[in-house]
């Protein structure tokens, strides 16, 4: 089972979470989500357990408890929702300036 852990301290590392969650069973993976440009934590993570009972115990015991001076949010991770793709088609105005050649917005 995959868990979502939110409201993390920005200083929290994967090792910190592995230590905390391994009290409840075998943690198969820990992934602190970080900004792809700055590398800074976004304040949430995903933790995976092989055993659902262990994961459920972690949810029950850790949800809304203080860790690194923050109250954790711990629940079962939901599947990622598909977000609409951003359009960069100039004909639809989504692409950043200059206009469209066929409409006279670009001239040499």
C-alpha positions as CSV (number, residue, x, y, z in Angstrom):
1,X,0.0,0.0,0.0
2,X,1.2,3.5,-0.9
3,X,0.8,6.3,1.7
4,X,0.7,10.0,1.2
5,X,2.5,12.0,3.9
6,X,1.9,15.7,3.9
7,X,2.7,18.8,5.9
8,X,6.4,17.8,6.2
9,X,9.1,20.0,7.4
10,X,11.2,21.2,4.4
11,X,14.2,19.8,6.2
12,X,12.8,16.3,6.3
13,X,14.8,13.7,4.4
14,X,13.9,10.2,3.2
15,X,16.0,8.7,5.9
16,X,14.0,10.5,8.6
17,X,10.7,9.2,7.2
18,X,12.1,5.6,6.8
19,X,13.1,5.6,10.5
20,X,9.7,6.9,11.6
21,X,7.6,4.6,9.4
22,X,9.7,1.4,9.9
23,X,8.4,1.2,13.5
24,X,5.2,-0.2,11.9
25,X,6.8,-2.7,9.5
26,X,8.9,-3.1,6.4
27,X,9.0,0.1,4.3
28,X,9.7,-0.8,0.7
29,X,10.2,2.8,-0.6
30,X,10.3,6.4,0.5
31,X,10.1,9.3,-1.9
32,X,10.2,12.9,-0.7
33,X,8.9,15.1,-3.5
34,X,11.1,18.0,-4.5
35,X,10.8,20.9,-6.9
36,X,12.5,19.9,-10.2
37,X,14.1,23.4,-10.6
38,X,15.2,24.2,-7.1
39,X,15.6,20.8,-5.6
40,X,13.7,22.0,-2.5
41,X,11.2,19.7,-0.8
42,X,7.6,20.4,-1.6
43,X,6.6,19.3,1.9
44,X,5.1,15.9,1.0
45,X,6.2,12.4,0.4
46,X,5.0,8.9,-0.6
47,X,5.9,5.8,1.5
48,X,5.2,2.3,0.3
49,X,4.6,-0.8,2.5
50,X,4.3,-4.3,1.2
51,X,1.9,-5.2,4.0
52,X,-1.5,-3.3,4.1
53,X,-2.0,-4.0,7.8
54,X,1.3,-2.4,8.6
55,X,0.5,0.6,6.4
56,X,-3.0,1.0,8.1
57,X,-1.4,0.9,11.5
58,X,1.0,3.7,10.4
59,X,-1.9,5.8,9.2
60,X,-3.8,5.3,12.5
61,X,-0.8,6.0,14.7
62,X,0.9,8.9,12.8
63,X,-2.0,10.9,11.2
64,X,-2.1,14.3,12.9
65,X,1.0,13.6,15.2
66,X,3.9,16.0,15.5
67,X,7.1,15.2,13.6
68,X,9.9,17.7,13.2
69,X,7.6,20.4,14.6
70,X,4.8,19.8,12.1
71,X,1.5,17.9,12.4
72,X,1.7,15.1,9.8
73,X,-1.1,14.3,7.4
74,X,-1.0,10.5,6.7
75,X,-3.4,8.7,4.5
76,X,-3.7,6.2,1.7
77,X,-2.3,7.7,-1.5
78,X,-4.9,8.2,-4.3
79,X,-4.1,7.4,-7.9
80,X,-2.6,10.4,-9.7
81,X,-5.3,12.3,-11.7
82,X,-4.6,13.1,-15.3
83,X,-4.3,16.9,-15.7
84,X,-5.2,18.6,-18.9
85,X,-2.2,19.0,-21.1
86,X,-1.1,22.6,-21.6
87,X,-1.5,23.7,-25.2
88,X,1.3,25.4,-27.0
89,X,-0.6,25.7,-30.2
90,X,-0.2,29.3,-31.5
91,X,-3.6,29.1,-33.2
92,X,-5.2,28.7,-29.9
93,X,-3.3,31.5,-28.1
94,X,-1.7,29.2,-25.6
95,X,1.8,29.6,-26.9
96,X,3.6,32.7,-26.0
97,X,3.5,35.7,-28.2
98,X,4.1,36.7,-31.8
99,X,0.8,35.8,-33.2
100,X,0.1,33.5,-36.1
101,X,1.7,33.9,-39.5
102,X,-1.5,33.0,-41.3
103,X,-3.4,35.8,-39.5
104,X,-0.9,38.5,-40.1
105,X,0.6,38.5,-36.6
106,X,4.1,37.8,-37.8
107,X,5.9,39.8,-40.5
108,X,9.4,39.8,-41.8
